[in-house]
Amino acid sequence: MLSAYNIIAKKRDGLELSEEEIKWFINGLISGDIGNYQMTALLMAIYLNGFNTKETAALTDAMLYSGETLSFNVTGVVDKHSTGGIGDKTSFILAPIAQACGVYVPMIAGRGLGHTGGTVDKIESIEGFKTSLSLKEFQKMLEDHGLVLIGQTGEIAPADKIIYGLRDVTATIDSIPLITASIMSKKLAEGAQGIVMDIKVGNGAFMKSKSQAKKLAKSIRQTGLRFDRNMMTVLSDMNQPLGDAVGNSLEIIESIETLKGKGPKDLTDLSLHLAGGMIYLAGKAKTHTAGIRKAKEVLKSGAALQSFKEMIERQGGNPAVVEDYSLLPQASHHHVVAAPRSGFITKIEATRIGLHCVSLGGGRKKAEDKIDFGVGFSFHKKVGQKVKEGEPILTIHHNENQRDLALKISDEMLSKDIKIGRQKPAKIPNLIYETETSWSQK
């Protein structure tokens, strides 16, 4: 007879759990028969003793079917997921690019909490943009138009919401099987036939080392294949903010500029790489390189910008923001942070930049906090670039009542967060470390 005690004890002792045991436990969590304290005990046992590929797939499966699942009456449905970083706004660029190439892109995105911004918060900088569609509306909009972006819903993988909340307060976040099951249960429930996973690596990322990120990438690919999904994992750098803008409406403006072909090189290159992967997984290109080539074509032609504009209009926003940025929320004041000496930018602590944005009101300290869409930072220099004494490094966008806070942030950035050295760094991290593709046998 199955019991929570025996299952917890079995994993505590390092033994393999059966698919039946894992499913029974998760079903009990959803029904209320398993208490949070019992789930926490199992999470710690998993954290300490691990899960093999089979167990990870069984946990993913149980979490996936704990709520509603979607399927679409079209082919070529590919989604992208990022493990999160500072200034990571690629979704707004790659999704319209992929859609303009014939890919169906379902995006169920999250809000920001902690030092990383949320895709939903950023798009809601556009007044009227509706992210709270029903799953039925979401499905119809995707099938009719090929691109839709909504917020996370309790109907999708509700077990993950409970488990993630427990992991967050019990020091069990940093577990590759648990991360894999959390990500993949939601993505599989969304109905994507292929998934491109952007795994961030560096001081502003959850994964600090490439070896750790590689293990997660392998686990995600293996799990995806067990569910007959085409998978691509990309390891990309997060040792400094991506692009030049950090902050909700500032990132929307930079995304639009990138769709106009005028974006920063790092943001443009990564967006094209990921979009090319989506086009390839959807069968719209014979190779990843060919997918990137197609992505560049629709970016250059303006088709991707038009796709983004049409999505805004469909979901209740004002498409005029694409040409008139004054329609977006903007901070009332600007403070320029100047270089205290000449040299080269050798380091930018991305996590601390994210936390500074939160302190200005651009993110949340608690889930119920309101967002100030206009505040944030515009970087004028990145790692490896030369700077002269008195030259602007970045601009802080703040409001009238935040003058003292802006000065404090400026001082902290220059003393702790941004390093200036006499010599150019010997090695500047690559933007993209590696890309791996795995194809389903179906």
N, C-alpha and C positions, 0 to 999 in steps of 0.2 A: 504494500500500500504506500502511495506517495505521501510524503510529509515534508513541510518546510524545513524542519529540524534535520532530517536525514539528508536532504539535498544540500543544505548549507554545510553540514559536517563533511559530506563527500567532497565538495570543492575545497573546503578548508584543508583537507588532507591531500589535496593535489590530484584527485581522481577525476576522470572525464565524466561529464554529465551527459545523459542521453537527450535526444531531441524531445522525447516525451516529458522528461523531467523539467527541461527548460520551458517548454510550452505550458505545462501545468502551472509553473511558478508565475509566469507572466500573466496568464489568464486569471490567476488568483489575485494578483496585484490589482488588475483592472476591476475585478468583481468586489474587491474589498476583503476577500478571505485571507489574503496575505497582507500583513501590516508593513508600514514603511520601515520599521525597525528590522524586520526580517529581510526586506529587500536590501537594506543598507548592509546587513551582515553578509549577504551573498555578494554584493558589489565589492566589499573589501576582500572577500575570498578570491573573487575573480581578479581583482587588482594585484593581489599578492602571488597567485598561482597561475594566472593566465587562462586563456581559452585557446584551443586549437582551431584550425580552419572550419572544421565540422561544427564545433560548438558555437563559433562566431556566426556561422550561417543560420544555425538553429535559433539563436537569440534574435538575429535580424528578422527572421521569418516570423517569430512570435510577436515582435514589436510591430512589424509591418501590418500584420493582420489583426492588431488590437483595435483598429478603427476602419474607416472607409478606405477603399483603394480605387484608383482611377484607371480606365483604359480608354483609348481613343480609336475612332474609326478612320484613322489616317496612319500612314507610315512615315518614317523619318522624324520621329519625335525624340529630340535630344535636349537634355538639360545640362547645365553647368553648375558646379558648386565650388565655393572657395572656403578654405578653413579660416579665412579672415585676416585682415591686416589694416594698416593705416593708409588712408587714401585709396583703398581698393574699390574702384568704381567701374571695373571692367564689364559688369553685367549690362550696364546701360549702353555699352558700345558693341559688345560681341553679340548680344541677343538680336538687335536690329540687323546687324551684318548677316548673321546666320539666317534669319527670317527672309531677308532679301535674296538669299541664295536657295530658298525653297525648303529650309528646315523648319519644323514646327517646334517652337520653344516655350515650354510651360515653366513659368517661374513662380515658385511659392517661396517667398523670401522672409527674412527675419528683421526684427528691430535691433538697434544697438543696445548693448548692455556691457559695461566695462569699458575697456580702452578702444575697442573697435566700433566703427560706425555701422549702422544697419541700412540695408538696401531699401527697406520700406520707408524709413525715416527720410532718406535722401530723396526718393521719388515724391514723397508727400510735401517736399518743398514747393512743388508745383501745385498751386491752389486748386482744389476741387478734384485732384487725381484720386480715384476711388480704388482702394486696395482690398476692400472687404466684400468680395463677390462670393456667392455661394459656389459650391463645387460644380453644380449643374451649369451655372453661368460661366464659370471658368472653363469647363469642358467645351461648351458651345462656342465661346469666344476663340478658343485655341483652334478648334476645327474649322471655324469660318475665316479666321484672319491669320493664324499661324504664330501669334505672339500675344502673351498676356502675362501680367505681373500682379500677384496678390500677396497679402500677408499670410503668415502661418495660421492654420486653423486647427482647432481642437479635434476636428473630425479625422485628421491625418495623424496616424501613429500616436495616439494619446498615451500609450505606455512610455514613450520616449520623454514626454513632458514630465511625467512623474519621476522617472529614473534620472533624467538630467538634473532636476532640482535637487535630488538626493546626492548625486555625485558632486554637485557644486559646493555642498556644505560638509562633505565627509572626506575630502582629500582623495577622491577616487576619479578625478577628471582625467588624469594622465595615464590612461590605459588604452592601448591600441585596439583590443577587441571591443571595448565599450564605445570608443570613438567611432569605430567602423559601424557597429550596429546602430548607433544614433544617427549617423549621416545616412547610411544606406537604407534604413527602414523608411525614412521620410522620402528619399529620392525614388525608391522603388514604388512606394504608395502613390506617388505623383503620376505614375504611368509612363515615365520616360523609357524609351527602348534603347537608348545609349546615354552614357553619362561621361562628361569631361570634368575631372576633379583637379582643381588648382590648389596644390598643397604648399602653403607659404612656409618659408624657412628663414629664421634669423631673429634679431633682437626684438622685432615688432610682431613676431608670429608666436603661435601656440607651440609649434615645433621649432626648437632652438637649433637643432643640429640636422645635418643632411642624413646621417645614419638613422635617426629617429623618423624623419620624414619618409625615407625609403621604405622602412618597415610598415608605416601606415599605408603608403601607396600600394605595396604588395598585398596587404590585407584587404584593402578596398577593391583592388582588381580581382582577387580570388573570390571575394564575396559576390561581386557583380556577375562573374562568370557562372557561379553556382545558381544564379537566378536568370541565366541566359540573356544577360545584358552586354552590349558592346561597351568597353571601358577604355578611357584614356586618362592617365594620371600625369600631371605636370608639376614638377618641383620648381617653384619660382622664388626669387629673393624678396625678403622683407626686412632688410637691414637698414632701410630708410623708407620714408613714405613713398608710395607709388604715385607717379605724376607729381604735380606741383601744388595741388589744392587738397586741403584737409578741412572738412566741414560740409554740412549738408548741401546747401544751395550752391556753394563754391564748387563742389564736386559735380553737381548737375551741369553747371556752366562749362566746366572743363570737359565733361563727357560730350556735350554738344559741340564744343570746339574741336574735339577729337573726331567726331562724326563729320565735321566740316573739313577734315584733313589738316587741322592746325593744332593738334594736341601735342603734348610732350612725347618724346621718342619712346621712353620706357613704357608709358601707358599704351601708346599706339601699337608698339611691337608685341606686347603681351596680349592685348585684345585681339590682334590679328592671329596670333599663334593659337589662342584658345578657340576663336571662331572657326579657324581653319580645321581644328580638330573636330568641332561639332559638325561641320560640313562633310568631313571625311567619314565620321561614324554614321551619319545619316545616309550615306551612299550617294551623296551629291558630287563627290570627287573621288578619283581612283587612289590618290595618295594624300597624306597630310600636306605635303608641299603644294599639291594642286589645290587643296582646300584653302590654303593661305593665299594662293594666287587669286582664287575666286573672291575671297574676302576683300582683298585689296581693290579688286575691280569695282565692287558695289560701294566701297568706301569712296573711291575716286569719282564714281558716277553720280553720287548723291542719293542713291537708292536706299542706303542704310539710314541716312538722316531722315528721309521721307518715311521710312518704316517706324522710326522712333516718334516722329511727329504724329503719325496716324494712331499709334498706340496711346499717346497722351490724349488725343481727341476722343478716342473710343472709350477711355476710362474716366472721362469727365473733366480732364484738365484743359487748360488753355494752350493750344498749340503755338500761339504767338510767342511763347517764351523762347522758342527756338531762335527767333530773330531779335527779341527785345528782353534782355536780361534784367531790366529794371522791374519786370513783372514778378521776379523772384525775390524772396525776403533778403534784405541786405542789412549788415551792421551799419550803425551810424558813424563809427569812428575807426580810424586806422592808426596803428603804431608800427613804425618801421624799426626792425631790429638790425642794427648795423654791426659790421665786423669790428671788434676791438683792436685787431691787428691784421697785418697782411699775412698771407700763407695759403694753405689748401684746406678745404673741408675734408677731414679724415674720418669723422663719424657723426651720425645723427641717431640718437636713441629714439626709435620710432614709437615704442610703447609709451614713453613719457610724453611725446608729442600728442598721442591720442588722449592721455589723461589730462593734459592741459586743455584740450578741446572740450572735454567733459566738464572741466571746472568753469569754463566760459558759458556752459549751458548747451553746448553742441552735442552732448551725449547724456546718458542717464547714470546716476549713481544708484537709483532705485527704479524698479520697473514702472512705477506710477509717475515719475518725473516728466515734466513737459520739456520739449525740445525747443531750443532757439535755433531756427534754421539758418540764420544769417551769419553767425559767428564762425571763426575758424582761422586758418592760416594759408597764406600764399607763399610758397618757397621760391626764392630767386636763385638759390645755389643748391647744388646737390653734392654728394660725396665724390671727391676727386677733382672738383672744380676749384680754380684759383679765385681768391678774393682779396681785395685791397682794403686797407684800414679805412673805416667809414663807409664802405660799400654795403648796400642792403643785402642781408642774407634771407630775410623773410619779412612779411607783413602780417601783423596780428589784426584781425577784424573783430572789433568789440563794440559795445554800446556805451553810452554816456556814463552810466553808473559803474562801469568796469575799468575806469582809468587806472586805479591803483592795482587792480588785479592784472591788467595787461602789463604794467611795469614790473610787477613781481614775476610774471611768467617770462618776460624778456630777460630779466636778470638770471633766472634759473636756467633758461635755455643756454645763455652764454657761459654760465659757470659749470653746468652739469650735462646738458643734453647735446650740445653741438661742439665738437672738438675741431680746433684749427691748428694744424701743424706746419712746420717750416717746409717740409717736403711733401710732394704728392704721394699718396698711399701707394706702396709697392704693388698691391693687388686690390683691385676693385671687384667686388663680387659680380658674377654673371647674373643677368636678369633671369635667365632660364637655365636651370641646372641639368634637368633631364626630362625626357618625355617617353612614356611607355604606353603601348596600345595592346589590348587583349580583345580578341574577337570571340563572340559566342559561336557555338557549333550549330546553332539553329539557322 
